[in-house]
Amino acid sequence: MTENTALVVGTMAHIRDLEEHQKKRRNEVDELNQEQEKHRVVKEVEIFHLVQEKKQFNEKVEAKKVNIAKDISDIDSKINYLVANLKALNKDIDIENSPTQDIEERRPQGLRTVV
């Protein structure tokens, strides 16, 4: 009987050890779930900030594109205006029979250094 009692006591002790081990493992799973949730929240915040940054960047680029398109349009209208003025001025001038001016050689500006 003592052998049987020792076997029962040993089995009970082993069951308690397994239950404690099981409890520890469940706590580990709970801790991992909490860590996972914190990580998810942090990454969602980072993603939100990245999306906002992307949106702001795209808005700035679009504003620059609009300004550049406006500048291009202004330049185009100035070119058209100048071309029209040149056509009006050249209407009465006979280019082939008009005297030409001698084109002087361009001289660089600034200090003249001899090397």
N, CA, C and O atoms as CSV, one atom per row, in Angstrom:
chain,resi,resn,atom,element,x,y,z
A,1,MET,N,N,0.801,-1.202,0.000
A,1,MET,CA,C,0.000,0.000,0.000
A,1,MET,C,C,0.845,1.268,0.000
A,1,MET,O,O,0.481,2.266,-0.621
A,2,THR,N,N,1.947,1.222,0.683
A,2,THR,CA,C,2.799,2.405,0.724
A,2,THR,C,C,3.289,2.761,-0.673
A,2,THR,O,O,3.470,3.930,-1.014
A,3,GLU,N,N,3.497,1.731,-1.459
A,3,GLU,CA,C,3.918,2.010,-2.826
A,3,GLU,C,C,2.789,2.678,-3.592
A,3,GLU,O,O,3.024,3.594,-4.379
A,4,ASN,N,N,1.578,2.227,-3.366
A,4,ASN,CA,C,0.413,2.783,-4.018
A,4,ASN,C,C,0.184,4.229,-3.556
A,4,ASN,O,O,-0.159,5.084,-4.373
A,5,THR,N,N,0.366,4.510,-2.278
A,5,THR,CA,C,0.199,5.848,-1.719
A,5,THR,C,C,1.276,6.768,-2.271
A,5,THR,O,O,0.996,7.913,-2.624
A,6,ALA,N,N,2.484,6.283,-2.345
A,6,ALA,CA,C,3.581,7.081,-2.877
A,6,ALA,C,C,3.329,7.401,-4.352
A,6,ALA,O,O,3.645,8.495,-4.821
A,7,LEU,N,N,2.774,6.464,-5.057
A,7,LEU,CA,C,2.463,6.666,-6.464
A,7,LEU,C,C,1.385,7.729,-6.625
A,7,LEU,O,O,1.477,8.574,-7.515
A,8,VAL,N,N,0.364,7.694,-5.774
A,8,VAL,CA,C,-0.725,8.671,-5.824
A,8,VAL,C,C,-0.186,10.058,-5.470
A,8,VAL,O,O,-0.497,11.041,-6.143
A,9,VAL,N,N,0.638,10.132,-4.391
A,9,VAL,CA,C,1.193,11.419,-3.965
A,9,VAL,C,C,2.102,11.982,-5.057
A,9,VAL,O,O,2.052,13.179,-5.338
A,10,GLY,N,N,2.909,11.163,-5.659
A,10,GLY,CA,C,3.799,11.599,-6.741
A,10,GLY,C,C,3.013,12.082,-7.954
A,10,GLY,O,O,3.368,13.075,-8.588
A,11,THR,N,N,1.936,11.358,-8.263
A,11,THR,CA,C,1.100,11.749,-9.401
A,11,THR,C,C,0.420,13.082,-9.134
A,11,THR,O,O,0.325,13.932,-10.019
A,12,MET,N,N,-0.059,13.258,-7.886
A,12,MET,CA,C,-0.718,14.521,-7.508
A,12,MET,C,C,0.278,15.684,-7.601
A,12,MET,O,O,-0.059,16.760,-8.096
A,13,ALA,N,N,1.496,15.458,-7.122
A,13,ALA,CA,C,2.521,16.496,-7.189
A,13,ALA,C,C,2.836,16.840,-8.647
A,13,ALA,O,O,3.015,18.003,-9.009
A,14,HIS,N,N,2.896,15.806,-9.454
A,14,HIS,CA,C,3.172,16.026,-10.879
A,14,HIS,C,C,2.037,16.812,-11.536
A,14,HIS,O,O,2.286,17.680,-12.373
A,15,ILE,N,N,0.793,16.511,-11.160
A,15,ILE,CA,C,-0.370,17.238,-11.699
A,15,ILE,C,C,-0.294,18.703,-11.302
A,15,ILE,O,O,-0.558,19.580,-12.124
A,16,ARG,N,N,0.075,18.988,-10.014
A,16,ARG,CA,C,0.219,20.384,-9.553
A,16,ARG,C,C,1.306,21.111,-10.343
A,16,ARG,O,O,1.136,22.267,-10.731
A,17,ASP,N,N,2.418,20.424,-10.574
A,17,ASP,CA,C,3.503,21.022,-11.353
A,17,ASP,C,C,3.035,21.352,-12.775
A,17,ASP,O,O,3.319,22.423,-13.309
A,18,LEU,N,N,2.311,20.401,-13.367
A,18,LEU,CA,C,1.801,20.642,-14.719
A,18,LEU,C,C,0.794,21.798,-14.750
A,18,LEU,O,O,0.783,22.598,-15.686
A,19,GLU,N,N,-0.058,21.874,-13.706
A,19,GLU,CA,C,-1.028,22.968,-13.630
A,19,GLU,C,C,-0.318,24.317,-13.489
A,19,GLU,O,O,-0.721,25.300,-14.110
A,20,GLU,N,N,0.747,24.362,-12.663
A,20,GLU,CA,C,1.516,25.598,-12.511
A,20,GLU,C,C,2.196,25.984,-13.826
A,20,GLU,O,O,2.209,27.148,-14.227
A,21,HIS,N,N,2.748,24.986,-14.470
A,21,HIS,CA,C,3.405,25.229,-15.750
A,21,HIS,C,C,2.393,25.735,-16.792
A,21,HIS,O,O,2.682,26.638,-17.578
A,22,GLN,N,N,1.206,25.126,-16.772
A,22,GLN,CA,C,0.139,25.538,-17.679
A,22,GLN,C,C,-0.263,26.988,-17.400
A,22,GLN,O,O,-0.464,27.770,-18.330
A,23,LYS,N,N,-0.380,27.344,-16.120
A,23,LYS,CA,C,-0.742,28.705,-15.733
A,23,LYS,C,C,0.327,29.704,-16.207
A,23,LYS,O,O,-0.008,30.781,-16.702
A,24,LYS,N,N,1.605,29.349,-16.057
A,24,LYS,CA,C,2.694,30.212,-16.508
A,24,LYS,C,C,2.623,30.419,-18.021
A,24,LYS,O,O,2.794,31.530,-18.522
A,25,ARG,N,N,2.368,29.331,-18.726
A,25,ARG,CA,C,2.301,29.427,-20.180
A,25,ARG,C,C,1.115,30.291,-20.636
A,25,ARG,O,O,1.221,31.039,-21.608
A,26,ARG,N,N,-0.015,30.180,-19.921
A,26,ARG,CA,C,-1.168,31.025,-20.256
A,26,ARG,C,C,-0.852,32.487,-19.986
A,26,ARG,O,O,-1.245,33.366,-20.753
A,27,ASN,N,N,-0.133,32.747,-18.881
A,27,ASN,CA,C,0.277,34.122,-18.588
A,27,ASN,C,C,1.216,34.651,-19.687
A,27,ASN,O,O,1.137,35.814,-20.081
A,28,GLU,N,N,2.104,33.770,-20.169
A,28,GLU,CA,C,3.001,34.174,-21.254
A,28,GLU,C,C,2.209,34.533,-22.506
A,28,GLU,O,O,2.518,35.509,-23.190
A,29,VAL,N,N,1.179,33.733,-22.799
A,29,VAL,CA,C,0.338,34.020,-23.958
A,29,VAL,C,C,-0.374,35.353,-23.770
A,29,VAL,O,O,-0.448,36.149,-24.707
A,30,ASP,N,N,-0.900,35.608,-22.577
A,30,ASP,CA,C,-1.563,36.884,-22.295
A,30,ASP,C,C,-0.591,38.059,-22.459
A,30,ASP,O,O,-0.951,39.091,-23.024
A,31,GLU,N,N,0.633,37.897,-21.966
A,31,GLU,CA,C,1.644,38.947,-22.092
A,31,GLU,C,C,1.993,39.180,-23.561
A,31,GLU,O,O,2.165,40.319,-23.997
A,32,LEU,N,N,2.096,38.088,-24.313
A,32,LEU,CA,C,2.372,38.226,-25.741
A,32,LEU,C,C,1.230,38.932,-26.475
A,32,LEU,O,O,1.461,39.731,-27.383
A,33,ASN,N,N,0.002,38.628,-26.071
A,33,ASN,CA,C,-1.149,39.303,-26.675
A,33,ASN,C,C,-1.120,40.795,-26.375
A,33,ASN,O,O,-1.399,41.616,-27.248
A,34,GLN,N,N,-0.776,41.147,-25.121
A,34,GLN,CA,C,-0.687,42.559,-24.751
A,34,GLN,C,C,0.429,43.255,-25.535
A,34,GLN,O,O,0.250,44.370,-26.024
A,35,GLU,N,N,1.564,42.597,-25.649
A,35,GLU,CA,C,2.693,43.157,-26.401
A,35,GLU,C,C,2.322,43.334,-27.871
A,35,GLU,O,O,2.660,44.337,-28.500
A,36,GLN,N,N,1.622,42.339,-28.396
A,36,GLN,CA,C,1.186,42.411,-29.791
A,36,GLN,C,C,0.230,43.579,-29.994
A,36,GLN,O,O,0.330,44.287,-30.997
A,37,GLU,N,N,-0.677,43.790,-29.082
A,37,GLU,CA,C,-1.642,44.887,-29.179
A,37,GLU,C,C,-0.930,46.236,-29.107
A,37,GLU,O,O,-1.241,47.145,-29.876
A,38,LYS,N,N,0.026,46.366,-28.183
A,38,LYS,CA,C,0.795,47.619,-28.077
A,38,LYS,C,C,1.555,47.881,-29.374
A,38,LYS,O,O,1.577,49.007,-29.871
A,39,HIS,N,N,2.171,46.846,-29.912
A,39,HIS,CA,C,2.927,46.979,-31.152
A,39,HIS,C,C,2.007,47.392,-32.298
A,39,HIS,O,O,2.370,48.239,-33.114
A,40,ARG,N,N,0.836,46.805,-32.359
A,40,ARG,CA,C,-0.133,47.136,-33.402
A,40,ARG,C,C,-0.548,48.598,-33.312
A,40,ARG,O,O,-0.620,49.293,-34.326
A,41,VAL,N,N,-0.820,49.066,-32.092
A,41,VAL,CA,C,-1.227,50.459,-31.895
A,41,VAL,C,C,-0.099,51.408,-32.318
A,41,VAL,O,O,-0.343,52.405,-32.999
A,42,VAL,N,N,1.127,51.095,-31.913
A,42,VAL,CA,C,2.267,51.941,-32.269
A,42,VAL,C,C,2.426,52.001,-33.784
A,42,VAL,O,O,2.632,53.078,-34.345
A,43,LYS,N,N,2.333,50.872,-34.437
A,43,LYS,CA,C,2.501,50.833,-35.892
A,43,LYS,C,C,1.357,51.544,-36.608
A,43,LYS,O,O,1.575,52.165,-37.649
A,44,GLU,N,N,0.137,51.463,-36.064
A,44,GLU,CA,C,-0.978,52.180,-36.660
A,44,GLU,C,C,-0.755,53.691,-36.574
A,44,GLU,O,O,-1.063,54.426,-37.512
A,45,VAL,N,N,-0.217,54.145,-35.438
A,45,VAL,CA,C,0.093,55.568,-35.281
A,45,VAL,C,C,1.177,55.976,-36.282
A,45,VAL,O,O,1.075,57.027,-36.914
A,46,GLU,N,N,2.209,55.148,-36.426
A,46,GLU,CA,C,3.269,55.442,-37.392
A,46,GLU,C,C,2.711,55.494,-38.807
A,46,GLU,O,O,3.067,56.383,-39.581
A,47,ILE,N,N,1.849,54.562,-39.148
A,47,ILE,CA,C,1.242,54.535,-40.479
A,47,ILE,C,C,0.404,55.785,-40.695
A,47,ILE,O,O,0.437,56.379,-41.773
A,48,PHE,N,N,-0.350,56.188,-39.673
A,48,PHE,CA,C,-1.168,57.395,-39.766
A,48,PHE,C,C,-0.296,58.606,-40.063
A,48,PHE,O,O,-0.623,59.424,-40.923
A,49,HIS,N,N,0.830,58.713,-39.332
A,49,HIS,CA,C,1.728,59.846,-39.544
A,49,HIS,C,C,2.349,59.805,-40.945
A,49,HIS,O,O,2.499,60.844,-41.587
A,50,LEU,N,N,2.705,58.625,-41.411
A,50,LEU,CA,C,3.268,58.501,-42.757
A,50,LEU,C,C,2.242,58.877,-43.827
A,50,LEU,O,O,2.583,59.523,-44.817
A,51,VAL,N,N,1.006,58.479,-43.629
A,51,VAL,CA,C,-0.043,58.826,-44.580
A,51,VAL,C,C,-0.257,60.341,-44.591
A,51,VAL,O,O,-0.429,60.941,-45.653
A,52,GLN,N,N,-0.246,60.958,-43.402
A,52,GLN,CA,C,-0.395,62.411,-43.323
A,52,GLN,C,C,0.769,63.112,-44.013
A,52,GLN,O,O,0.568,64.079,-44.746
A,53,GLU,N,N,1.986,62.624,-43.779
A,53,GLU,CA,C,3.173,63.201,-44.399
A,53,GLU,C,C,3.091,63.075,-45.924
A,53,GLU,O,O,3.416,64.018,-46.646
A,54,LYS,N,N,2.661,61.917,-46.406
A,54,LYS,CA,C,2.510,61.693,-47.849
A,54,LYS,C,C,1.473,62.656,-48.419
A,54,LYS,O,O,1.677,63.232,-49.488
A,55,LYS,N,N,0.366,62.830,-47.708
A,55,LYS,CA,C,-0.695,63.720,-48.159
A,55,LYS,C,C,-0.190,65.158,-48.242
A,55,LYS,O,O,-0.440,65.848,-49.230
A,56,GLN,N,N,0.520,65.611,-47.209
A,56,GLN,CA,C,1.055,66.970,-47.201
A,56,GLN,C,C,2.063,67.163,-48.331
A,56,GLN,O,O,2.056,68.193,-49.004
A,57,PHE,N,N,2.922,66.182,-48.537
A,57,PHE,CA,C,3.909,66.267,-49.611
A,57,PHE,C,C,3.216,66.367,-50.962
A,57,PHE,O,O,3.582,67.203,-51.787
A,58,ASN,N,N,2.222,65.522,-51.191
A,58,ASN,CA,C,1.503,65.538,-52.468
A,58,ASN,C,C,0.788,66.872,-52.682
A,58,ASN,O,O,0.734,67.370,-53.807
A,59,GLU,N,N,0.236,67.458,-51.606
A,59,GLU,CA,C,-0.417,68.761,-51.713
A,59,GLU,C,C,0.587,69.845,-52.089
A,59,GLU,O,O,0.295,70.710,-52.916
A,60,LYS,N,N,1.775,69.797,-51.479
A,60,LYS,CA,C,2.814,70.779,-51.810
A,60,LYS,C,C,3.257,70.634,-53.258
A,60,LYS,O,O,3.434,71.630,-53.960
A,61,VAL,N,N,3.436,69.389,-53.706
A,61,VAL,CA,C,3.849,69.152,-55.090
A,61,VAL,C,C,2.777,69.645,-56.054
A,61,VAL,O,O,3.097,70.269,-57.066
A,62,GLU,N,N,1.524,69.378,-55.757
A,62,GLU,CA,C,0.442,69.839,-56.624
A,62,GLU,C,C,0.393,71.358,-56.675
A,62,GLU,O,O,0.160,71.932,-57.739
A,63,ALA,N,N,0.610,72.025,-55.529
A,63,ALA,CA,C,0.632,73.490,-55.511
A,63,ALA,C,C,1.781,74.015,-56.363
A,63,ALA,O,O,1.614,74.989,-57.098
A,64,LYS,N,N,2.946,73.379,-56.271
A,64,LYS,CA,C,4.076,73.785,-57.100
A,64,LYS,C,C,3.767,73.576,-58.578
A,64,LYS,O,O,4.101,74.420,-59.409
A,65,LYS,N,N,3.130,72.450,-58.909
A,65,LYS,CA,C,2.768,72.185,-60.301
A,65,LYS,C,C,1.824,73.261,-60.829
A,65,LYS,O,O,1.961,73.702,-61.971
A,66,VAL,N,N,0.863,73.687,-60.001
A,66,VAL,CA,C,-0.081,74.725,-60.409
A,66,VAL,C,C,0.667,76.030,-60.665
A,66,VAL,O,O,0.414,76.713,-61.657
A,67,ASN,N,N,1.595,76.376,-59.759
A,67,ASN,CA,C,2.370,77.604,-59.942
A,67,ASN,C,C,3.217,77.540,-61.202
A,67,ASN,O,O,3.298,78.518,-61.944
A,68,ILE,N,N,3.846,76.404,-61.451
A,68,ILE,CA,C,4.672,76.239,-62.651
A,68,ILE,C,C,3.810,76.321,-63.904
A,68,ILE,O,O,4.205,76.949,-64.886
A,69,ALA,N,N,2.643,75.696,-63.879
A,69,ALA,CA,C,1.734,75.760,-65.036
A,69,ALA,C,C,1.310,77.199,-65.291
A,69,ALA,O,O,1.207,77.621,-66.443
A,70,LYS,N,N,1.062,77.954,-64.225
A,70,LYS,CA,C,0.703,79.371,-64.362
A,70,LYS,C,C,1.864,80.142,-64.971
A,70,LYS,O,O,1.663,80.963,-65.866
A,71,ASP,N,N,3.077,79.883,-64.495
A,71,ASP,CA,C,4.255,80.550,-65.051
A,71,ASP,C,C,4.420,80.205,-66.531
A,71,ASP,O,O,4.713,81.082,-67.344
A,72,ILE,N,N,4.237,78.950,-66.877
A,72,ILE,CA,C,4.349,78.529,-68.280
A,72,ILE,C,C,3.313,79.257,-69.130
A,72,ILE,O,O,3.611,79.708,-70.236
A,73,SER,N,N,2.110,79.366,-68.613
A,73,SER,CA,C,1.046,80.060,-69.340
A,73,SER,C,C,1.396,81.537,-69.507
A,73,SER,O,O,1.208,82.100,-70.586
A,74,ASP,N,N,1.902,82.168,-68.449
A,74,ASP,CA,C,2.307,83.574,-68.530
A,74,ASP,C,C,3.424,83.767,-69.552
A,74,ASP,O,O,3.384,84.698,-70.356
A,75,ILE,N,N,4.413,82.890,-69.516
A,75,ILE,CA,C,5.526,82.975,-70.462
A,75,ILE,C,C,5.020,82.788,-71.889
A,75,ILE,O,O,5.453,83.491,-72.802
A,76,ASP,N,N,4.105,81.842,-72.080
A,76,ASP,CA,C,3.547,81.601,-73.406
A,76,ASP,C,C,2.811,82.835,-73.914
A,76,ASP,O,O,2.945,83.205,-75.080
A,77,SER,N,N,2.037,83.469,-73.043
A,77,SER,CA,C,1.316,84.670,-73.480
A,77,SER,C,C,2.286,85.810,-73.783
A,77,SER,O,O,2.050,86.576,-74.717
A,78,LYS,N,N,3.366,85.941,-73.021
A,78,LYS,CA,C,4.376,86.970,-73.306
A,78,LYS,C,C,5.053,86.699,-74.647
A,78,LYS,O,O,5.264,87.619,-75.437
A,79,ILE,N,N,5.396,85.427,-74.903
A,79,ILE,CA,C,6.020,85.064,-76.182
A,79,ILE,C,C,5.082,85.402,-77.329
A,79,ILE,O,O,5.509,85.983,-78.326
A,80,ASN,N,N,3.812,85.047,-77.201
A,80,ASN,CA,C,2.841,85.332,-78.261
A,80,ASN,C,C,2.703,86.842,-78.475
A,80,ASN,O,O,2.606,87.307,-79.610
A,81,TYR,N,N,2.695,87.592,-77.388
A,81,TYR,CA,C,2.607,89.050,-77.476
A,81,TYR,C,C,3.818,89.620,-78.202
A,81,TYR,O,O,3.675,90.466,-79.084
A,82,LEU,N,N,5.024,89.154,-77.828
A,82,LEU,CA,C,6.240,89.647,-78.463
A,82,LEU,C,C,6.315,89.247,-79.931
A,82,LEU,O,O,6.757,90.038,-80.764
A,83,VAL,N,N,5.893,88.044,-80.255
A,83,VAL,CA,C,5.868,87.598,-81.656
A,83,VAL,C,C,4.912,88.468,-82.455
A,83,VAL,O,O,5.221,88.846,-83.585
A,84,ALA,N,N,3.761,88.789,-81.892
A,84,ALA,CA,C,2.798,89.650,-82.588
A,84,ALA,C,C,3.381,91.042,-82.798
A,84,ALA,O,O,3.205,91.639,-83.860
A,85,ASN,N,N,4.080,91.563,-81.780
A,85,ASN,CA,C,4.707,92.879,-81.928
A,85,ASN,C,C,5.781,92.854,-83.010
A,85,ASN,O,O,5.876,93.777,-83.819
A,86,LEU,N,N,6.593,91.787,-83.021
A,86,LEU,CA,C,7.631,91.678,-84.046
A,86,LEU,C,C,7.020,91.607,-85.444
A,86,LEU,O,O,7.525,92.221,-86.384
A,87,LYS,N,N,5.947,90.862,-85.568
A,87,LYS,CA,C,5.289,90.774,-86.873
A,87,LYS,C,C,4.773,92.144,-87.301
A,87,LYS,O,O,4.868,92.504,-88.474
A,88,ALA,N,N,4.227,92.910,-86.357
A,88,ALA,CA,C,3.726,94.244,-86.669
A,88,ALA,C,C,4.873,95.167,-87.048
A,88,ALA,O,O,4.739,95.968,-87.973
A,89,LEU,N,N,5.994,95.069,-86.352
A,89,LEU,CA,C,7.143,95.917,-86.667
A,89,LEU,C,C,7.777,95.532,-87.994
A,89,LEU,O,O,8.204,96.406,-88.749
A,90,ASN,N,N,7.845,94.264,-88.284
A,90,ASN,CA,C,8.497,93.773,-89.491
A,90,ASN,C,C,7.610,93.869,-90.734
A,90,ASN,O,O,8.058,93.584,-91.845
A,91,LYS,N,N,6.376,94.262,-90.546
A,91,LYS,CA,C,5.443,94.333,-91.662
A,91,LYS,C,C,5.936,95.313,-92.724
A,91,LYS,O,O,5.867,95.040,-93.922
A,92,ASP,N,N,6.429,96.450,-92.264
A,92,ASP,CA,C,6.837,97.501,-93.189
A,92,ASP,C,C,8.316,97.442,-93.537
A,92,ASP,O,O,8.745,98.181,-94.423
A,93,ILE,N,N,9.107,96.616,-92.899
A,93,ILE,CA,C,10.545,96.579,-93.126
A,93,ILE,C,C,10.877,95.489,-94.131
A,93,ILE,O,O,10.382,94.365,-94.049
A,94,ASP,N,N,11.720,95.850,-95.073
A,94,ASP,CA,C,12.204,94.879,-96.044
A,94,ASP,C,C,13.526,94.348,-95.518
A,94,ASP,O,O,14.546,95.030,-95.616
A,95,ILE,N,N,13.526,93.159,-94.970
A,95,ILE,CA,C,14.692,92.612,-94.293
A,95,ILE,C,C,15.825,92.365,-95.264
A,95,ILE,O,O,16.986,92.583,-94.915
A,96,GLU,N,N,15.529,91.919,-96.464
A,96,GLU,CA,C,16.585,91.583,-97.419
A,96,GLU,C,C,17.339,92.810,-97.916
A,96,GLU,O,O,18.523,92.711,-98.238
A,97,ASN,N,N,16.691,93.942,-97.985
A,97,ASN,CA,C,17.338,95.154,-98.512
A,97,ASN,C,C,17.777,96.110,-97.408
A,97,ASN,O,O,18.347,97.158,-97.710
A,98,SER,N,N,17.534,95.788,-96.146
A,98,SER,CA,C,17.917,96.697,-95.063
A,98,SER,C,C,19.394,96.519,-94.741
A,98,SER,O,O,19.923,95.411,-94.822
A,99,PRO,N,N,20.063,97.624,-94.373
A,99,PRO,CA,C,21.485,97.506,-94.043
A,99,PRO,C,C,21.684,96.679,-92.773
A,99,PRO,O,O,20.892,96.738,-91.832
A,100,THR,N,N,22.728,95.938,-92.781
A,100,THR,CA,C,23.016,95.121,-91.604
A,100,THR,C,C,24.071,95.793,-90.766
A,100,THR,O,O,24.933,96.503,-91.285
A,101,GLN,N,N,24.008,95.576,-89.512
A,101,GLN,CA,C,25.004,96.132,-88.598
A,101,GLN,C,C,26.089,95.092,-88.397
A,101,GLN,O,O,25.828,93.890,-88.349
A,102,ASP,N,N,27.315,95.587,-88.281
A,102,ASP,CA,C,28.406,94.671,-87.982
A,102,ASP,C,C,28.268,94.206,-86.546
A,102,ASP,O,O,28.078,95.006,-85.630
A,103,ILE,N,N,28.365,92.935,-86.372
A,103,ILE,CA,C,28.261,92.374,-85.024
A,103,ILE,C,C,29.649,92.370,-84.419
A,103,ILE,O,O,30.570,91.740,-84.939
A,104,GLU,N,N,29.783,93.079,-83.317
A,104,GLU,CA,C,31.080,93.146,-82.648
A,104,GLU,C,C,31.342,91.839,-81.915
A,104,GLU,O,O,30.434,91.137,-81.470
A,105,GLU,N,N,32.629,91.555,-81.815
A,105,GLU,CA,C,33.018,90.353,-81.080
A,105,GLU,C,C,32.703,90.575,-79.607
A,105,GLU,O,O,32.995,91.639,-79.061
A,106,ARG,N,N,32.128,89.608,-78.984
A,106,ARG,CA,C,31.781,89.735,-77.565
A,106,ARG,C,C,33.034,89.667,-76.734
A,106,ARG,O,O,33.909,88.833,-76.964
A,107,ARG,N,N,33.109,90.535,-75.786
A,107,ARG,CA,C,34.238,90.540,-74.887
A,107,ARG,C,C,33.753,90.139,-73.499
A,107,ARG,O,O,32.712,90.606,-73.035
A,108,PRO,N,N,34.502,89.286,-72.853
A,108,PRO,CA,C,34.069,88.891,-71.504
A,108,PRO,C,C,34.198,90.072,-70.549
A,108,PRO,O,O,35.094,90.909,-70.660
A,109,GLN,N,N,33.277,90.099,-69.623
A,109,GLN,CA,C,33.306,91.166,-68.625
A,109,GLN,C,C,34.049,90.670,-67.397
A,109,GLN,O,O,34.182,89.466,-67.177
A,110,GLY,N,N,34.524,91.605,-66.612
A,110,GLY,CA,C,35.207,91.228,-65.383
A,110,GLY,C,C,36.678,91.555,-65.481
A,110,GLY,O,O,37.104,92.268,-66.390
A,111,LEU,N,N,37.419,91.060,-64.593
A,111,LEU,CA,C,38.842,91.321,-64.544
A,111,LEU,C,C,39.544,90.565,-65.661
A,111,LEU,O,O,39.202,89.430,-65.992
A,112,ARG,N,N,40.518,91.225,-66.217
A,112,ARG,CA,C,41.317,90.567,-67.234
A,112,ARG,C,C,42.575,90.038,-66.551
A,112,ARG,O,O,43.389,90.806,-66.036
A,113,THR,N,N,42.712,88.789,-66.555
A,113,THR,CA,C,43.896,88.193,-65.937
A,113,THR,C,C,44.700,87.494,-67.004
A,113,THR,O,O,44.172,86.792,-67.866
A,114,VAL,N,N,45.992,87.711,-66.914
A,114,VAL,CA,C,46.883,87.054,-67.862
A,114,VAL,C,C,47.524,85.887,-67.151
A,114,VAL,O,O,48.081,86.035,-66.064
A,115,VAL,N,N,47.445,84.762,-67.752
A,115,VAL,CA,C,48.001,83.575,-67.123
A,115,VAL,C,C,49.265,83.155,-67.828
A,115,VAL,O,O,49.887,82.166,-67.442
